[in-house]
Amino acid sequence: MQEKHITDKIKESYPFVDIIFGTHTLYKFPEDLYTSLEEKRRIEDVIDIDGKIYEDLPIKRDSKIKASVTIMNRMQ
């Protein structure tokens, strides 16, 4: 979702999608959902902060694993 060509394709191909958000704004999903429902408009919440750690992950790691990437979150 962080890549402009992907968000553009979603907007063009799926007009029924009300919220488009990137990995850096996942924490704002409840707010975006509320705004979309209340204002009855499409929300696009994608920011580019390449190179910054945005989820309070430690910079120094004790293991050989260099980093982790969340590929799925389960919303209930």
N, C-alpha and C positions, 0 to 999 in steps of 0.2 A: 504494500500500500504506500510505501514511502516514495515510489517512483512515479513521476508525473504521467508518463504514458499509461500506466496502469490505472491511475485515478481517472484519467480522461476516458479510457475505454469503459470503465464502469459507468461513468456519467452518461456516456453516449449509448451504451448497449443495454443498460438497465435503468430506465427512468423511474422505476418504482422504488429504487434504493434511496432511503431518506438520510442515512448517515454514512459518511466515508471518513474513517479515522486511521491514522498511522500508528505504528508501534510506539512512538514517543508520546502519544496522547491517549493511550489505553485507560489511564487513570481518570480521564475526563469523560469516559463513556456515559456514566449516569447523567451527568450535566448535559451532554450533547443530546442524549435521548429525551430528556425533559424539555430542552429548548425546541427540539424538532417537533415534539408533540404539541407543545403549547403554542408555538408560532406557526405551526403547519408549513414548515419550509425545510429544504434540504440543508444539512449541515456537512461541511467539509472541514475537517480538523486534522490537517497533516502539516507537520512542521519539519524543517530540515535542521537538525542539530548534529550533523555528522561528526563523529569523533568524541562526543561527550558521553559520559555515563549518566544516564537519566533515571535509573531505577535504584540508586543507592547501592550498587554492587561494589564490593571492595576492589580497589585497584591492585593491591598486593594479594596474591593467591598463594596458598600453602601447598597446593597440589600441582601436578604437571599439566592439568587442564588449563588451557589459556583463557577460555571464556565459554559462556553458555548462551544459547539462544532459545527463547521461548517460542515454540512453534504452534502451541495451541493452549487456549485457556477455556475452561468450562464455566459458562455463565449459568447461574441457576435462577 
